[in-house]
Amino acid sequence: MEEGDSEAKKATQAYLAAQGDVEGQLSSALSKAVHEAAPNCLARVAELLAQSAAAGAAADAAPASGPLPMLRCAHPANAEVDAWLAKEVAEPVIEPELPIIDSHHHFWDHRVPQPWAMFRTKVYDAAEFAHDIATSGHNVVGTVYVQAGTYHLASGPAEFRPCGEVEYCQGVAAQCESGVYAGPRFCWGVQGYADIRHENAAAVLQRMAQCRSFRGVRTMGPYDDAFKRGLALMADRGLVLDRWHMPKNGAADMSELPRLAALAREFPTLTVVLNHLGGLVGPAVANDPEALAQWRAGIEELAGCPNAVCKLGGIQMAANGLDLEKRETPVGSDELLELTSPWYEHAVRTFGAARCLFESNYPVERDCVSYRTLLNMFKKLAAKLALSDAEKADLFCGTAKRVYGLRDP
């Protein structure tokens, strides 16, 4: 412990010299590390402080005219999961030059507890994501943000409050488009939330459309006449519907996929994007032959709708029951492929690579797997399926560009 204390002290002094007065944050981080007794956390805090000091020095030395890294400090609220991820044995990066658009991620600040958000990663914004991507070694060139119920407006009519999330994301997009920072174009596309059943839905969508990155919404039913009126508004405006089926009584509701397919057939000009393979697929479904057959048939029925596409990702999260977050050390890509490939293979074979798109679902999945390992796993999946270069280009980048209308400036 004395050696760790000495290293932490040195790193702290170096960080303060480079970054200025952040003693309150450092004190909180060290207190969390020591008093919660997270494995190896003190050493990890020392490492992160040293990295931050080096990053600060590098940024100071960078030419004023060149792009800068988004500086990220290790947030004390994330100390536990940061320490756990640091225990991973880093894998070699597969195909590091392959361009990737992450079609599904979130930003949030959950330091104030949310009853529906029991995640280990409490604070996650552009700087945190930029750090995870940069250290992953993969070539992520842009992202699509999907609603997370965060940064809503604190006042005004209830139906307009979700506009705050889209407007926040547009600010992040503008930050990336400014040329000040190196790295991906975050929020190149933005999927907000709107109650499309509301009588003011058209006005809400119009306000969101003032943000140039806005592409559509992720919302929920019931699929009644009011919901269908909202879908008609979206179809008329060329907006995209993202859909994930919430658990029913703690389990996946396999009746949702056929209902979504019926909607896709009813609104053939509306692009429908299935998130997370449709719901809580995982061990519970795998151990239930009837539910598994229903899921496979539901994926096949939805794939029969030419206006529907499927995101590959989202099933590593804790809710799906793989228990990745409970391991002593994070899972590797080979084992992760073995655990998840039956699900992903069925989706790719059914929809085809040109109608599938990679999603990280970060930071939800960050509680369970590193960004490097997650993308390595999907690249190994592409190799297992013997996808051509053109098919890989679609799955990792091209489909997202087409679905969300992402264009270079």
N, C-alpha and C positions, 0 to 999 in steps of 0.2 A: 504493500500500500504506500510505503514511503517513496519508492521509486515513481509510482504513478502520480503521487502528489507533486513531486518535483517536476515531472514532465508537464503536468497540468499548469503549474505555476509559471513555467517558462513560456508555455503556449499562451497563457492569459496575458502575460506581459507583452509578448510579441503582438498579440491581437490588439491590445489597447494602444500600442505605439502606432499601429497601422490604421486603426479604425476610429479612435477617439473614445469617448466616455460611454461605455455600454455596461458599466459595472452591475447595474441592477439585473440585466438579462443574464450576465455570466453567473452571478450569484444564484439566481433562480435555477439555471441549468445544472450547476454543480450540486446544489442542494437536492435537486430531484435525482441526480445520478447517485449520490451517496446515500441519501435517506431511503430511497426506494430500492436500493441494493440491486439494481438491474445488472445482469452479468456483464462484466468488462466495461461498464458504462463510463467510469471515470477516465479510463484510457481512451475511450471513443470521443469523449468531450475534448480531451487534450488534442487528439488528432484533428477534430473538426475545427478547433480554434486555430491550430497551426495552418490548416488549409485556408481558412478565412483570412488569416494574416497574409499568407502568400498571395491570395487572390487580390487583396486590397493593394499590396505592393505592386502587383502586375498591372492592375487597373490604373494606378497612379502613373506608371511608367508608359502606359499606352499613348500613342499619338492622339491628340485632341480630335483629329479629323476621322479617325477610324472607329469602327463599331466596338463597343465595350461589352464585356460579359455582364449579365444580370447578377449582381452580387447577392449571395444568399448566405445569411448567418444561420447556424444551427438553432432552430427555434426550440426553446426549453419545453414547450408543450408537446413536442414530438420526440423527446429524448428517448423514450422507451423503444419506439419502433425504429428510430435511427440506430440505436445500439444493436438491436436484433438484426437489422439488415447488414450492419457492418461485420457481422459474423460469417457472412457468405463468402465462400471461396469463389472469387471472380472468374467467370468463364471467358475464353476467347470470344470475341465478337464475330458472329457469322455475317458474311457479306456486308461489311461496314459501309460500303458506298451506296447500297440500295436505297433510293429515296422512299420515304415513308410519310404518310399523313395519318396522324392519330385521329380517328374519326369520332372519339368519344372520351371526354375527360371532364373533370369538374374543378372548380376553385371553391374554397370555403374558409371560414373561421369559426370553429366549433369550440372555442374556449368557454363560451357560455353553452352549457349542455343542451342538446336537442334530444327529445325523447325518441326520435326516429333515427338518430345519427350516433351510433355507439362505436365510432371508429377510433383506432389508435392514432392515426394521423389527424391531429386536431387543427392544424393551420396549414393551408396549402394554397398558394397563389403563384403568380408567374415566376417569381424568383426561385421558389422551391421546385417547381416543375422544370425550369431551365436547368437547374443543378442536376436533377435526376436524369434528364435527357443527355446532358453533356457528359456526365460520368458513365452513362450506359455505353457510349461508343457507337450507337446506332445513328443513322442519318435521317433524323426526323426534320422535315422541312416545313411542316405546318400542322395545325390542329383544328378540330371542330369541338367547340364547347357545347355540352348538353346540360339542360337545367338540373339544378341541384337544390332548388328552394332557398338560395342564399342571396344576400345583398338586395332583398326586396325593399321597396320604399317603406318608410315607417309611418307615412300618413297618406291621406287622399283616399279616393274610392277604392274599395278592396280589389275590384277586378283589375285596376291599373297598377297595383303595387308590384306585381311580378315584372313590370317594365324595368324596374331598377336593376334586376339581374342582367338583362340584355344591355342596358346602358353602361353598366360597370364593365362588361366584357368588351364593349366597343372601345372603351378607354384603353383596355389592355391591347386590343388590336392596333389602335393608333400608336401606342407606345412601340410596338414591334415594327410598324410601318414607317416610323420616323427615321430609321437608319441609325439611331443612336446605339442600339444593342445588336449584338450578333445572336444567331440562333434561330429557332423556328418562328414561323408566323403564328403565334398563338391567336386563337379565336378568329381564324380566317373565315370560318363559318360559325354561327351561333344558333343553337336551338333553345329557345326560351320556353316558358310555360305560360299558357293562357287557358282560362276556363272557356273553351269555345262554345259551351252551352249557354253562356251568359248573353243577355240581350245586348250588351255593349261590346260583344266580341269583336265586331268589325272595327270599332274605334281603338280597341286595345291592340289589335294586329297592325292597324295603321300607325299607331305611335311606335311600336317596335320596329316597323319597316323604315322608320327614319334613321335607324342604325344600319349602316351599309353592310355589316357582317351578318345581319339577321337573315336566316334562311327558313325558319319554321318553328314548330313547337313540339315538345313532348308533353302529352297530356293523357287524360284517362276518361273512361266512360262514366256512366253507362251509355251504350250505343243506342240511345233513343232518338226521337225526331229532332230534339234540340241539338244533340251531338252531330247529327247528320247535317243540320243547317250550318253548323260550324265547319264541318269538313268541306261543304260546298264553298264557303268563303275562302278556305285555304286553297282549294283546287283552283278557284277563279284567280287567285293571286299568285299561283305557281309556287306555293309554299310546300314544305316537306313535313310529313308527320312521322315523328319517332314514337315508338311504342314499346314499353316493357310491361309485362303482366305481373302485377303485384301478387304476393302470396295470398292464398285464401286459407284461413285457419292454419297458417304456418307451413303450407305446402303449395306446390305449383298447381295451378288450375289448368288442366289440360284442355278444357273446353274453350279456352280463350283463343287459341290459334285458329280453329275453324271460323270463329266469329270475326276475327281480324281478316281472314281471307275473304269472307263474305263482304266486308266493307271495301276491301281492295277491288273486288269485282264490281261493286256498286259505284265506285268512284275511280274509273280507269285512268283518269288524267292526273290523279293524286299519287305522288311518290310515297310509299309506305316503307319505313325502315324498322325492321325487327331488331330490338336491342337484346343483348345477352342470351341469344338463342331462344328467347321467348319467356324465360322465367327461371325458377329455381331448379334447373336440371342438375343432377348430381347423384350422389349415392342413394338418396331416397327413391328417386325415379328408377335408377339402374336396378334396384332390388325389388322393383314392382313391375313384373312383366306387362301388365295391362297398361299402366301409366307410360311405360317406355314405348309400347306400341302406339299409344295415342300421340305421344310427342313426335315420334318419327312420321306418323301419318299426317299430323298437323303441319310439320315442316314441309312435307311434300305437297300438301294442298296449297299452302301459301306460296311455295315456289312456282306453282302453276299460274300465279298472277304475274304477268310481265312487269307490272308497275311496283312490285315488291322486291326489296333487297334485304340482305341479312348481315348484321355485324357479327364478326368473329371475336369473341372476348366476353368478359363479364362473368364467367362461371367459376373463376378462381376465388371469388370473394367469399368471405366467411359464411354468409348466409346460405351458400350452396352446399356446405357440409363436407368439403374436402379436408377441413381441419389443417390447412397449410400454416395458418397463423399460430398453431399450437406446438409446432415443431421447435426443437432446441435451436436448430439452424435452418435458414431458408432452403426451400426446395431447389433442385437443379433442373435444367431444361429437359434432360432426358427423362427423368421421372415424371415431370409435369406433362410431357407429351404422352407418356404412357397412361396417365390418369385421365387426360382430357380428349385424346384424339378420337375416341369413338363418337363423341358429340360433334366435334369440329369437322371430322371427315364426312359425316352424314350431311352436314349443312353445305359443305363445299361441293360434294358430289351431286347434291340435289339442286342447289341454286346455280352452281357454276362459279368459277372464280370471278367472272366479269360482273357478277351480282353479289359478291361478298366484299366486305371491307374490314380491315383491322381496326379494333378498338382496344385501348388499354384499360378503360374504366378507372384510370388513376384519379384521385388517390385512394379510391375504395380498394383496389387490388394491391396497393402499396402495403397494406397491412399484411399481405399474404405472400408476395413475390416481388423481387426486384425488377426494375424496368429492363435491364439488360437480359436477365433470364427469360422474362416473358416474351420479348421479341425473338430471342434465340429459339425458344420453343416454337413460335409460329413459323420461323424460317425452316426449322427442321420438319414441321408439318408440311410445308410446301414441297420440300425435298421428298418426303415420304409419299406424297400424292403425285410425284413426278410432274409438277406444274412446269409449264414452259416459261421462258423469260417474260413473254407477253402476259401470261396469266398471273405471274408474280407481280408484275408491274400494276396490274389491275387490283389485285387483292390488297397490296400495301399502299397504293397511291391513286391509281387511275379511277377506280370506282368511286372513291370519296370525292374526287374532283368533279366527276360527272353528276353524282347524286346531289351534291350541295352547291353546284355551280361555282366552284372555286377557280378564279381566274387570276393570272398574274397581272400586276398593275401595269 
